[in-house]
Amino acid sequence: MSKTWIYASDGRVFEKNTPEHLEYLRERQSSPMIARDEPDFVSPIDGKLVSGKVQLREHNLRHDVVNWRDLKGLPVGVPKTKPDPEAIRAAIVDAAKRKGYL
C-alpha cells in the first residue's frame, strides 16, 4: 500500500492521517476562500467590454491570446540566437491556415 505525504506551506512534511498530520489540521485556522472576479475592461483587440472570468476565457480563446499572469515563470529577455526568417514565415502561414484565412 502506498503512502500519501502532506507538504505544509511552512515546510513541514506529514504522512497522511498520522497523529502529527491530524494535529496540524487541528491547529490550522481554515475558512473558505472567496476568489474575486476579474475586473471589467475594454479589449484592445476588438474594443468590446469583457466582464468576468467566463467572458475573459472566451475572449482569449476567440483571439488566441493569453493573460500576462499566465506567463509567470517563463524566461525573460531577448533570445541569444538570431531568429530564422523561414521558420517565422512558416509559423505565420501555419497560423493563418489554422484560422481559415488561407
Gaussian input, Z-matrix of N, CA and C with variables (Angstrom, degrees):
# hf/3-21g

backbone

0 1
 N
 C     1     B1
 C     2     B2     1     A1
 N     3     B3     2     A2     1     D1
 C     4     B4     3     A3     2     D2
 C     5     B5     4     A4     3     D3
 N     6     B6     5     A5     4     D4
 C     7     B7     6     A6     5     D5
 C     8     B8     7     A7     6     D6
 N     9     B9     8     A8     7     D7
 C    10    B10     9     A9     8     D8
 C    11    B11    10    A10     9     D9
 N    12    B12    11    A11    10    D10
 C    13    B13    12    A12    11    D11
 C    14    B14    13    A13    12    D12
 N    15    B15    14    A14    13    D13
 C    16    B16    15    A15    14    D14
 C    17    B17    16    A16    15    D15
 N    18    B18    17    A17    16    D16
 C    19    B19    18    A18    17    D17
 C    20    B20    19    A19    18    D18
 N    21    B21    20    A20    19    D19
 C    22    B22    21    A21    20    D20
 C    23    B23    22    A22    21    D21
 N    24    B24    23    A23    22    D22
 C    25    B25    24    A24    23    D23
 C    26    B26    25    A25    24    D24
 N    27    B27    26    A26    25    D25
 C    28    B28    27    A27    26    D26
 C    29    B29    28    A28    27    D27
 N    30    B30    29    A29    28    D28
 C    31    B31    30    A30    29    D29
 C    32    B32    31    A31    30    D30
 N    33    B33    32    A32    31    D31
 C    34    B34    33    A33    32    D32
 C    35    B35    34    A34    33    D33
 N    36    B36    35    A35    34    D34
 C    37    B37    36    A36    35    D35
 C    38    B38    37    A37    36    D36
 N    39    B39    38    A38    37    D37
 C    40    B40    39    A39    38    D38
 C    41    B41    40    A40    39    D39
 N    42    B42    41    A41    40    D40
 C    43    B43    42    A42    41    D41
 C    44    B44    43    A43    42    D42
 N    45    B45    44    A44    43    D43
 C    46    B46    45    A45    44    D44
 C    47    B47    46    A46    45    D45
 N    48    B48    47    A47    46    D46
 C    49    B49    48    A48    47    D47
 C    50    B50    49    A49    48    D48
 N    51    B51    50    A50    49    D49
 C    52    B52    51    A51    50    D50
 C    53    B53    52    A52    51    D51
 N    54    B54    53    A53    52    D52
 C    55    B55    54    A54    53    D53
 C    56    B56    55    A55    54    D54
 N    57    B57    56    A56    55    D55
 C    58    B58    57    A57    56    D56
 C    59    B59    58    A58    57    D57
 N    60    B60    59    A59    58    D58
 C    61    B61    60    A60    59    D59
 C    62    B62    61    A61    60    D60
 N    63    B63    62    A62    61    D61
 C    64    B64    63    A63    62    D62
 C    65    B65    64    A64    63    D63
 N    66    B66    65    A65    64    D64
 C    67    B67    66    A66    65    D65
 C    68    B68    67    A67    66    D66
 N    69    B69    68    A68    67    D67
 C    70    B70    69    A69    68    D68
 C    71    B71    70    A70    69    D69
 N    72    B72    71    A71    70    D70
 C    73    B73    72    A72    71    D71
 C    74    B74    73    A73    72    D72
 N    75    B75    74    A74    73    D73
 C    76    B76    75    A75    74    D74
 C    77    B77    76    A76    75    D75
 N    78    B78    77    A77    76    D76
 C    79    B79    78    A78    77    D77
 C    80    B80    79    A79    78    D78
 N    81    B81    80    A80    79    D79
 C    82    B82    81    A81    80    D80
 C    83    B83    82    A82    81    D81
 N    84    B84    83    A83    82    D82
 C    85    B85    84    A84    83    D83
 C    86    B86    85    A85    84    D84
 N    87    B87    86    A86    85    D85
 C    88    B88    87    A87    86    D86
 C    89    B89    88    A88    87    D87
 N    90    B90    89    A89    88    D88
 C    91    B91    90    A90    89    D89
 C    92    B92    91    A91    90    D90
 N    93    B93    92    A92    91    D91
 C    94    B94    93    A93    92    D92
 C    95    B95    94    A94    93    D93
 N    96    B96    95    A95    94    D94
 C    97    B97    96    A96    95    D95
 C    98    B98    97    A97    96    D96
 N    99    B99    98    A98    97    D97
 C   100   B100    99    A99    98    D98
 C   101   B101   100   A100    99    D99
 N   102   B102   101   A101   100   D100
 C   103   B103   102   A102   101   D101
 C   104   B104   103   A103   102   D102
 N   105   B105   104   A104   103   D103
 C   106   B106   105   A105   104   D104
 C   107   B107   106   A106   105   D105
 N   108   B108   107   A107   106   D106
 C   109   B109   108   A108   107   D107
 C   110   B110   109   A109   108   D108
 N   111   B111   110   A110   109   D109
 C   112   B112   111   A111   110   D110
 C   113   B113   112   A112   111   D111
 N   114   B114   113   A113   112   D112
 C   115   B115   114   A114   113   D113
 C   116   B116   115   A115   114   D114
 N   117   B117   116   A116   115   D115
 C   118   B118   117   A117   116   D116
 C   119   B119   118   A118   117   D117
 N   120   B120   119   A119   118   D118
 C   121   B121   120   A120   119   D119
 C   122   B122   121   A121   120   D120
 N   123   B123   122   A122   121   D121
 C   124   B124   123   A123   122   D122
 C   125   B125   124   A124   123   D123
 N   126   B126   125   A125   124   D124
 C   127   B127   126   A126   125   D125
 C   128   B128   127   A127   126   D126
 N   129   B129   128   A128   127   D127
 C   130   B130   129   A129   128   D128
 C   131   B131   130   A130   129   D129
 N   132   B132   131   A131   130   D130
 C   133   B133   132   A132   131   D131
 C   134   B134   133   A133   132   D132
 N   135   B135   134   A134   133   D133
 C   136   B136   135   A135   134   D134
 C   137   B137   136   A136   135   D135
 N   138   B138   137   A137   136   D136
 C   139   B139   138   A138   137   D137
 C   140   B140   139   A139   138   D138
 N   141   B141   140   A140   139   D139
 C   142   B142   141   A141   140   D140
 C   143   B143   142   A142   141   D141
 N   144   B144   143   A143   142   D142
 C   145   B145   144   A144   143   D143
 C   146   B146   145   A145   144   D144
 N   147   B147   146   A146   145   D145
 C   148   B148   147   A147   146   D146
 C   149   B149   148   A148   147   D147
 N   150   B150   149   A149   148   D148
 C   151   B151   150   A150   149   D149
 C   152   B152   151   A151   150   D150
 N   153   B153   152   A152   151   D151
 C   154   B154   153   A153   152   D152
 C   155   B155   154   A154   153   D153
 N   156   B156   155   A155   154   D154
 C   157   B157   156   A156   155   D155
 C   158   B158   157   A157   156   D156
 N   159   B159   158   A158   157   D157
 C   160   B160   159   A159   158   D158
 C   161   B161   160   A160   159   D159
 N   162   B162   161   A161   160   D160
 C   163   B163   162   A162   161   D161
 C   164   B164   163   A163   162   D162
 N   165   B165   164   A164   163   D163
 C   166   B166   165   A165   164   D164
 C   167   B167   166   A166   165   D165
 N   168   B168   167   A167   166   D166
 C   169   B169   168   A168   167   D167
 C   170   B170   169   A169   168   D168
 N   171   B171   170   A170   169   D169
 C   172   B172   171   A171   170   D170
 C   173   B173   172   A172   171   D171
 N   174   B174   173   A173   172   D172
 C   175   B175   174   A174   173   D173
 C   176   B176   175   A175   174   D174
 N   177   B177   176   A176   175   D175
 C   178   B178   177   A177   176   D176
 C   179   B179   178   A178   177   D177
 N   180   B180   179   A179   178   D178
 C   181   B181   180   A180   179   D179
 C   182   B182   181   A181   180   D180
 N   183   B183   182   A182   181   D181
 C   184   B184   183   A183   182   D182
 C   185   B185   184   A184   183   D183
 N   186   B186   185   A185   184   D184
 C   187   B187   186   A186   185   D185
 C   188   B188   187   A187   186   D186
 N   189   B189   188   A188   187   D187
 C   190   B190   189   A189   188   D188
 C   191   B191   190   A190   189   D189
 N   192   B192   191   A191   190   D190
 C   193   B193   192   A192   191   D191
 C   194   B194   193   A193   192   D192
 N   195   B195   194   A194   193   D193
 C   196   B196   195   A195   194   D194
 C   197   B197   196   A196   195   D195
 N   198   B198   197   A197   196   D196
 C   199   B199   198   A198   197   D197
 C   200   B200   199   A199   198   D198
 N   201   B201   200   A200   199   D199
 C   202   B202   201   A201   200   D200
 C   203   B203   202   A202   201   D201
 N   204   B204   203   A203   202   D202
 C   205   B205   204   A204   203   D203
 C   206   B206   205   A205   204   D204
 N   207   B207   206   A206   205   D205
 C   208   B208   207   A207   206   D206
 C   209   B209   208   A208   207   D207
 N   210   B210   209   A209   208   D208
 C   211   B211   210   A210   209   D209
 C   212   B212   211   A211   210   D210
 N   213   B213   212   A212   211   D211
 C   214   B214   213   A213   212   D212
 C   215   B215   214   A214   213   D213
 N   216   B216   215   A215   214   D214
 C   217   B217   216   A216   215   D215
 C   218   B218   217   A217   216   D216
 N   219   B219   218   A218   217   D217
 C   220   B220   219   A219   218   D218
 C   221   B221   220   A220   219   D219
 N   222   B222   221   A221   220   D220
 C   223   B223   222   A222   221   D221
 C   224   B224   223   A223   222   D222
 N   225   B225   224   A224   223   D223
 C   226   B226   225   A225   224   D224
 C   227   B227   226   A226   225   D225
 N   228   B228   227   A227   226   D226
 C   229   B229   228   A228   227   D227
 C   230   B230   229   A229   228   D228
 N   231   B231   230   A230   229   D229
 C   232   B232   231   A231   230   D230
 C   233   B233   232   A232   231   D231
 N   234   B234   233   A233   232   D232
 C   235   B235   234   A234   233   D233
 C   236   B236   235   A235   234   D234
 N   237   B237   236   A236   235   D235
 C   238   B238   237   A237   236   D236
 C   239   B239   238   A238   237   D237
 N   240   B240   239   A239   238   D238
 C   241   B241   240   A240   239   D239
 C   242   B242   241   A241   240   D240
 N   243   B243   242   A242   241   D241
 C   244   B244   243   A243   242   D242
 C   245   B245   244   A244   243   D243
 N   246   B246   245   A245   244   D244
 C   247   B247   246   A246   245   D245
 C   248   B248   247   A247   246   D246
 N   249   B249   248   A248   247   D247
 C   250   B250   249   A249   248   D248
 C   251   B251   250   A250   249   D249
 N   252   B252   251   A251   250   D250
 C   253   B253   252   A252   251   D251
 C   254   B254   253   A253   252   D252
 N   255   B255   254   A254   253   D253
 C   256   B256   255   A255   254   D254
 C   257   B257   256   A256   255   D255
 N   258   B258   257   A257   256   D256
 C   259   B259   258   A258   257   D257
 C   260   B260   259   A259   258   D258
 N   261   B261   260   A260   259   D259
 C   262   B262   261   A261   260   D260
 C   263   B263   262   A262   261   D261
 N   264   B264   263   A263   262   D262
 C   265   B265   264   A264   263   D263
 C   266   B266   265   A265   264   D264
 N   267   B267   266   A266   265   D265
 C   268   B268   267   A267   266   D266
 C   269   B269   268   A268   267   D267
 N   270   B270   269   A269   268   D268
 C   271   B271   270   A270   269   D269
 C   272   B272   271   A271   270   D270
 N   273   B273   272   A272   271   D271
 C   274   B274   273   A273   272   D272
 C   275   B275   274   A274   273   D273
 N   276   B276   275   A275   274   D274
 C   277   B277   276   A276   275   D275
 C   278   B278   277   A277   276   D276
 N   279   B279   278   A278   277   D277
 C   280   B280   279   A279   278   D278
 C   281   B281   280   A280   279   D279
 N   282   B282   281   A281   280   D280
 C   283   B283   282   A282   281   D281
 C   284   B284   283   A283   282   D282
 N   285   B285   284   A284   283   D283
 C   286   B286   285   A285   284   D284
 C   287   B287   286   A286   285   D285
 N   288   B288   287   A287   286   D286
 C   289   B289   288   A288   287   D287
 C   290   B290   289   A289   288   D288
 N   291   B291   290   A290   289   D289
 C   292   B292   291   A291   290   D290
 C   293   B293   292   A292   291   D291
 N   294   B294   293   A293   292   D292
 C   295   B295   294   A294   293   D293
 C   296   B296   295   A295   294   D294
 N   297   B297   296   A296   295   D295
 C   298   B298   297   A297   296   D296
 C   299   B299   298   A298   297   D297
 N   300   B300   299   A299   298   D298
 C   301   B301   300   A300   299   D299
 C   302   B302   301   A301   300   D300
 N   303   B303   302   A302   301   D301
 C   304   B304   303   A303   302   D302
 C   305   B305   304   A304   303   D303

   B1=1.4448
   B2=1.5340
   B3=1.3327
   B4=1.4630
   B5=1.5254
   B6=1.3063
   B7=1.4581
   B8=1.5214
   B9=1.3088
   B10=1.4547
   B11=1.5129
   B12=1.3393
   B13=1.4479
   B14=1.5147
   B15=1.3100
   B16=1.4527
   B17=1.5260
   B18=1.3366
   B19=1.4633
   B20=1.5247
   B21=1.3184
   B22=1.4607
   B23=1.5220
   B24=1.3291
   B25=1.4602
   B26=1.5252
   B27=1.3269
   B28=1.4649
   B29=1.5314
   B30=1.3355
   B31=1.4582
   B32=1.5108
   B33=1.3178
   B34=1.4675
   B35=1.5284
   B36=1.3362
   B37=1.4626
   B38=1.5216
   B39=1.3497
   B40=1.4592
   B41=1.5168
   B42=1.3272
   B43=1.4545
   B44=1.5238
   B45=1.3245
   B46=1.4638
   B47=1.5330
   B48=1.3440
   B49=1.4695
   B50=1.5269
   B51=1.3256
   B52=1.4630
   B53=1.5232
   B54=1.3357
   B55=1.4667
   B56=1.5357
   B57=1.3417
   B58=1.4709
   B59=1.5245
   B60=1.3281
   B61=1.4675
   B62=1.5182
   B63=1.3204
   B64=1.4671
   B65=1.5303
   B66=1.3412
   B67=1.4663
   B68=1.5241
   B69=1.3268
   B70=1.4684
   B71=1.5355
   B72=1.3264
   B73=1.4669
   B74=1.5233
   B75=1.3381
   B76=1.4632
   B77=1.5281
   B78=1.3363
   B79=1.4703
   B80=1.5267
   B81=1.3042
   B82=1.4710
   B83=1.5179
   B84=1.3013
   B85=1.4576
   B86=1.5230
   B87=1.3097
   B88=1.4599
   B89=1.5217
   B90=1.2943
   B91=1.4588
   B92=1.5159
   B93=1.3114
   B94=1.4647
   B95=1.5239
   B96=1.3244
   B97=1.4583
   B98=1.5187
   B99=1.3064
   B100=1.4573
   B101=1.5133
   B102=1.3164
   B103=1.4601
   B104=1.5234
   B105=1.3289
   B106=1.4521
   B107=1.5202
   B108=1.3298
   B109=1.4487
   B110=1.5205
   B111=1.3039
   B112=1.4597
   B113=1.5220
   B114=1.3262
   B115=1.4647
   B116=1.5301
   B117=1.3323
   B118=1.4629
   B119=1.5242
   B120=1.3321
   B121=1.4603
   B122=1.5171
   B123=1.3151
   B124=1.4537
   B125=1.5244
   B126=1.3298
   B127=1.4534
   B128=1.5237
   B129=1.3328
   B130=1.4571
   B131=1.5248
   B132=1.3322
   B133=1.4605
   B134=1.5229
   B135=1.3509
   B136=1.4633
   B137=1.5242
   B138=1.3409
   B139=1.4631
   B140=1.5186
   B141=1.3335
   B142=1.4667
   B143=1.5286
   B144=1.3371
   B145=1.4539
   B146=1.5253
   B147=1.3250
   B148=1.4625
   B149=1.5180
   B150=1.3502
   B151=1.4642
   B152=1.5153
   B153=1.3129
   B154=1.4564
   B155=1.5160
   B156=1.3373
   B157=1.4542
   B158=1.5261
   B159=1.3268
   B160=1.4612
   B161=1.5267
   B162=1.3338
   B163=1.4587
   B164=1.5302
   B165=1.3408
   B166=1.4559
   B167=1.5270
   B168=1.3374
   B169=1.4630
   B170=1.5237
   B171=1.3559
   B172=1.4640
   B173=1.5278
   B174=1.3292
   B175=1.4638
   B176=1.5222
   B177=1.3409
   B178=1.4547
   B179=1.5241
   B180=1.3242
   B181=1.4622
   B182=1.5251
   B183=1.3144
   B184=1.4647
   B185=1.5310
   B186=1.3314
   B187=1.4616
   B188=1.5262
   B189=1.3355
   B190=1.4697
   B191=1.5286
   B192=1.3531
   B193=1.4636
   B194=1.5226
   B195=1.3427
   B196=1.4641
   B197=1.5165
   B198=1.3233
   B199=1.4591
   B200=1.5210
   B201=1.3135
   B202=1.4592
   B203=1.5216
   B204=1.3460
   B205=1.4686
   B206=1.5230
   B207=1.3425
   B208=1.4597
   B209=1.5212
   B210=1.3251
   B211=1.4598
   B212=1.5200
   B213=1.3397
   B214=1.4608
   B215=1.5256
   B216=1.3245
   B217=1.4575
   B218=1.5102
   B219=1.3360
   B220=1.4594
   B221=1.5227
   B222=1.3159
   B223=1.4663
   B224=1.5226
   B225=1.3339
   B226=1.4525
   B227=1.5197
   B228=1.3078
   B229=1.4595
   B230=1.5123
   B231=1.2948
   B232=1.4575
   B233=1.5177
   B234=1.3382
   B235=1.4652
   B236=1.5287
   B237=1.3268
   B238=1.4580
   B239=1.5271
   B240=1.3187
   B241=1.4620
   B242=1.5205
   B243=1.3048
   B244=1.4574
   B245=1.5278
   B246=1.3467
   B247=1.4629
   B248=1.5292
   B249=1.3074
   B250=1.4620
   B251=1.5240
   B252=1.3454
   B253=1.4655
   B254=1.5276
   B255=1.3195
   B256=1.4695
   B257=1.5245
   B258=1.3390
   B259=1.4597
   B260=1.5242
   B261=1.3282
   B262=1.4641
   B263=1.5172
   B264=1.3430
   B265=1.4661
   B266=1.5254
   B267=1.3343
   B268=1.4621
   B269=1.5292
   B270=1.3396
   B271=1.4613
   B272=1.5242
   B273=1.3326
   B274=1.4682
   B275=1.5201
   B276=1.3266
   B277=1.4692
   B278=1.5257
   B279=1.3345
   B280=1.4638
   B281=1.5250
   B282=1.3457
   B283=1.4696
   B284=1.5220
   B285=1.3368
   B286=1.4660
   B287=1.5181
   B288=1.3252
   B289=1.4653
   B290=1.5258
   B291=1.3533
   B292=1.4679
   B293=1.5167
   B294=1.3332
   B295=1.4666
   B296=1.5248
   B297=1.3429
   B298=1.4595
   B299=1.5081
   B300=1.3370
   B301=1.4546
   B302=1.5179
   B303=1.3216
   B304=1.4680
   B305=1.5066
   A1=108.81
   A2=115.70
   A3=119.49
   A4=110.65
   A5=115.10
   A6=121.46
   A7=108.81
   A8=116.10
   A9=122.18
   A10=108.02
   A11=115.66
   A12=121.35
   A13=109.81
   A14=116.65
   A15=123.81
   A16=107.50
   A17=116.59
   A18=122.52
   A19=107.78
   A20=116.68
   A21=121.85
   A22=109.57
   A23=115.91
   A24=120.51
   A25=112.23
   A26=118.26
   A27=120.63
   A28=112.47
   A29=117.72
   A30=121.39
   A31=115.02
   A32=117.93
   A33=119.90
   A34=110.00
   A35=115.12
   A36=121.94
   A37=108.16
   A38=115.99
   A39=121.44
   A40=109.63
   A41=115.30
   A42=119.03
   A43=106.46
   A44=116.36
   A45=120.74
   A46=110.84
   A47=114.38
   A48=124.75
   A49=113.96
   A50=117.35
   A51=120.23
   A52=107.38
   A53=118.06
   A54=119.27
   A55=112.84
   A56=117.29
   A57=120.04
   A58=111.08
   A59=116.56
   A60=120.55
   A61=110.52
   A62=117.74
   A63=120.66
   A64=111.12
   A65=117.15
   A66=120.53
   A67=110.56
   A68=116.47
   A69=120.73
   A70=110.67
   A71=116.74
   A72=120.02
   A73=111.48
   A74=117.36
   A75=120.81
   A76=111.57
   A77=117.71
   A78=120.04
   A79=112.82
   A80=117.77
   A81=120.50
   A82=110.16
   A83=115.50
   A84=121.05
   A85=106.33
   A86=117.14
   A87=119.05
   A88=110.61
   A89=114.11
   A90=121.39
   A91=107.75
   A92=116.74
   A93=118.08
   A94=110.88
   A95=115.29
   A96=120.33
   A97=108.18
   A98=116.37
   A99=120.96
   A100=107.24
   A101=115.46
   A102=120.46
   A103=109.05
   A104=115.13
   A105=119.67
   A106=109.83
   A107=114.97
   A108=120.01
   A109=108.97
   A110=116.18
   A111=121.03
   A112=109.75
   A113=118.31
   A114=119.69
   A115=110.61
   A116=116.18
   A117=120.94
   A118=109.42
   A119=115.91
   A120=120.22
   A121=109.12
   A122=115.97
   A123=122.23
   A124=107.22
   A125=116.05
   A126=120.94
   A127=110.94
   A128=117.47
   A129=118.98
   A130=112.26
   A131=117.30
   A132=121.30
   A133=110.97
   A134=116.83
   A135=119.27
   A136=114.08
   A137=118.07
   A138=121.35
   A139=115.24
   A140=118.53
   A141=121.99
   A142=110.33
   A143=115.77
   A144=122.15
   A145=109.23
   A146=116.74
   A147=122.91
   A148=107.08
   A149=116.33
   A150=122.19
   A151=110.12
   A152=117.66
   A153=121.95
   A154=113.90
   A155=113.44
   A156=121.34
   A157=112.53
   A158=116.62
   A159=119.76
   A160=110.30
   A161=117.18
   A162=119.87
   A163=111.11
   A164=117.67
   A165=120.48
   A166=110.66
   A167=116.96
   A168=120.87
   A169=110.94
   A170=117.47
   A171=121.10
   A172=110.95
   A173=117.07
   A174=122.01
   A175=110.66
   A176=116.42
   A177=120.49
   A178=111.62
   A179=117.46
   A180=120.37
   A181=111.38
   A182=116.91
   A183=121.67
   A184=111.27
   A185=116.96
   A186=120.80
   A187=113.63
   A188=116.55
   A189=121.98
   A190=111.49
   A191=115.64
   A192=122.24
   A193=109.39
   A194=116.61
   A195=122.29
   A196=108.97
   A197=116.88
   A198=121.93
   A199=109.11
   A200=116.88
   A201=120.24
   A202=110.99
   A203=118.03
   A204=120.31
   A205=111.45
   A206=117.34
   A207=120.49
   A208=112.33
   A209=117.62
   A210=121.71
   A211=112.25
   A212=116.99
   A213=120.83
   A214=109.77
   A215=115.74
   A216=120.95
   A217=113.94
   A218=118.08
   A219=119.66
   A220=109.65
   A221=117.38
   A222=118.80
   A223=110.91
   A224=115.68
   A225=121.92
   A226=108.31
   A227=116.12
   A228=119.29
   A229=111.85
   A230=114.25
   A231=121.94
   A232=108.99
   A233=117.48
   A234=118.13
   A235=110.91
   A236=116.12
   A237=120.78
   A238=112.08
   A239=117.46
   A240=120.06
   A241=109.50
   A242=115.60
   A243=121.41
   A244=108.22
   A245=118.16
   A246=119.77
   A247=111.71
   A248=115.16
   A249=122.09
   A250=108.77
   A251=118.95
   A252=120.69
   A253=113.08
   A254=117.48
   A255=120.12
   A256=111.16
   A257=117.14
   A258=120.75
   A259=110.45
   A260=116.80
   A261=120.43
   A262=110.19
   A263=116.64
   A264=121.16
   A265=110.28
   A266=117.16
   A267=120.95
   A268=110.97
   A269=117.24
   A270=120.36
   A271=111.06
   A272=117.28
   A273=120.64
   A274=110.56
   A275=116.90
   A276=120.66
   A277=110.18
   A278=116.87
   A279=120.70
   A280=111.08
   A281=116.79
   A282=120.30
   A283=110.67
   A284=117.97
   A285=121.25
   A286=110.64
   A287=117.58
   A288=120.88
   A289=111.05
   A290=116.79
   A291=120.87
   A292=111.83
   A293=116.50
   A294=121.21
   A295=111.95
   A296=117.26
   A297=119.83
   A298=113.95
   A299=118.56
   A300=121.31
   A301=111.82
   A302=118.04
   A303=122.12
   A304=109.71
   D1=135.18
   D2=-177.91
   D3=-83.77
   D4=155.85
   D5=179.54
   D6=-100.98
   D7=150.57
   D8=175.60
   D9=-112.24
   D10=130.68
   D11=-177.74
   D12=-109.95
   D13=140.54
   D14=178.78
   D15=-109.09
   D16=123.93
   D17=178.75
   D18=-104.97
   D19=108.49
   D20=-178.72
   D21=-78.95
   D22=156.25
   D23=-177.87
   D24=-67.87
   D25=-18.67
   D26=179.10
   D27=-89.66
   D28=7.20
   D29=175.68
   D30=98.55
   D31=-9.79
   D32=179.77
   D33=-77.25
   D34=151.41
   D35=179.30
   D36=-125.78
   D37=132.18
   D38=-179.08
   D39=-128.66
   D40=147.80
   D41=166.65
   D42=-81.41
   D43=137.34
   D44=-174.72
   D45=-61.26
   D46=137.90
   D47=176.39
   D48=65.77
   D49=22.18
   D50=171.36
   D51=-88.12
   D52=164.66
   D53=178.49
   D54=-56.46
   D55=-37.36
   D56=178.89
   D57=-64.20
   D58=-41.20
   D59=179.49
   D60=-66.02
   D61=-44.64
   D62=-179.32
   D63=-64.81
   D64=-36.27
   D65=175.87
   D66=-64.94
   D67=-41.67
   D68=177.32
   D69=-60.17
   D70=-41.72
   D71=178.84
   D72=-64.87
   D73=-36.54
   D74=179.30
   D75=-69.24
   D76=-35.79
   D77=-176.70
   D78=-79.29
   D79=-18.40
   D80=-179.56
   D81=-75.71
   D82=141.28
   D83=172.35
   D84=-94.13
   D85=109.12
   D86=-178.64
   D87=-108.19
   D88=146.66
   D89=176.31
   D90=-153.51
   D91=158.68
   D92=-179.89
   D93=-66.73
   D94=143.89
   D95=178.09
   D96=-94.08
   D97=131.59
   D98=178.43
   D99=-112.85
   D100=114.38
   D101=-179.35
   D102=-92.22
   D103=131.83
   D104=178.84
   D105=-72.94
   D106=156.02
   D107=175.43
   D108=-80.44
   D109=161.65
   D110=178.05
   D111=-67.70
   D112=142.97
   D113=177.16
   D114=-70.48
   D115=150.99
   D116=177.71
   D117=-67.81
   D118=146.39
   D119=175.14
   D120=-153.94
   D121=160.73
   D122=176.35
   D123=-95.23
   D124=126.31
   D125=-177.53
   D126=-66.68
   D127=129.78
   D128=175.24
   D129=-74.02
   D130=-11.59
   D131=-178.29
   D132=-82.88
   D133=-52.15
   D134=-176.17
   D135=-120.50
   D136=-1.17
   D137=176.41
   D138=77.24
   D139=8.34
   D140=-179.51
   D141=-91.04
   D142=153.53
   D143=177.24
   D144=-77.35
   D145=129.69
   D146=177.78
   D147=-112.63
   D148=121.76
   D149=-177.72
   D150=-122.08
   D151=119.87
   D152=172.39
   D153=84.78
   D154=172.32
   D155=-175.23
   D156=-69.23
   D157=-37.66
   D158=-177.81
   D159=-65.32
   D160=-48.69
   D161=179.35
   D162=-65.19
   D163=-35.58
   D164=177.73
   D165=-63.78
   D166=-43.47
   D167=178.39
   D168=-62.48
   D169=-43.66
   D170=178.46
   D171=-64.92
   D172=-40.70
   D173=178.32
   D174=-60.49
   D175=-45.62
   D176=-179.71
   D177=-63.81
   D178=-40.92
   D179=177.80
   D180=-66.06
   D181=-43.26
   D182=-177.56
   D183=-62.72
   D184=-38.62
   D185=-175.73
   D186=-102.73
   D187=3.52
   D188=178.20
   D189=54.79
   D190=53.11
   D191=178.37
   D192=-127.85
   D193=168.32
   D194=175.46
   D195=-127.85
   D196=158.22
   D197=175.65
   D198=-74.39
   D199=149.75
   D200=179.97
   D201=-63.83
   D202=-28.52
   D203=178.86
   D204=-66.41
   D205=-27.66
   D206=179.56
   D207=-73.37
   D208=-9.81
   D209=179.95
   D210=-90.13
   D211=0.55
   D212=-178.66
   D213=-60.09
   D214=133.61
   D215=178.82
   D216=96.52
   D217=-12.70
   D218=177.48
   D219=-78.17
   D220=152.20
   D221=-179.76
   D222=-65.26
   D223=144.30
   D224=-178.93
   D225=-109.78
   D226=142.90
   D227=175.29
   D228=127.84
   D229=178.36
   D230=-178.98
   D231=-88.73
   D232=134.76
   D233=178.05
   D234=-62.29
   D235=146.19
   D236=-177.73
   D237=-81.06
   D238=-18.69
   D239=179.27
   D240=-95.96
   D241=150.71
   D242=178.98
   D243=-76.84
   D244=132.90
   D245=-179.02
   D246=-65.83
   D247=146.97
   D248=178.52
   D249=-87.13
   D250=114.09
   D251=-177.36
   D252=-59.86
   D253=-35.90
   D254=-179.96
   D255=-67.19
   D256=-38.48
   D257=178.42
   D258=-66.93
   D259=-38.70
   D260=177.87
   D261=-64.92
   D262=-45.14
   D263=179.16
   D264=-60.69
   D265=-44.10
   D266=179.61
   D267=-62.55
   D268=-38.85
   D269=179.05
   D270=-66.56
   D271=-39.11
   D272=178.83
   D273=-66.23
   D274=-44.36
   D275=179.16
   D276=-63.75
   D277=-41.72
   D278=178.84
   D279=-61.70
   D280=-43.77
   D281=179.25
   D282=-64.55
   D283=-39.85
   D284=178.67
   D285=-64.52
   D286=-38.43
   D287=178.21
   D288=-67.46
   D289=-41.64
   D290=178.16
   D291=-60.62
   D292=-38.25
   D293=-178.98
   D294=-79.58
   D295=-10.07
   D296=179.34
   D297=87.54
   D298=14.91
   D299=179.37
   D300=-82.06
   D301=-22.55
   D302=179.32
   D303=-120.35

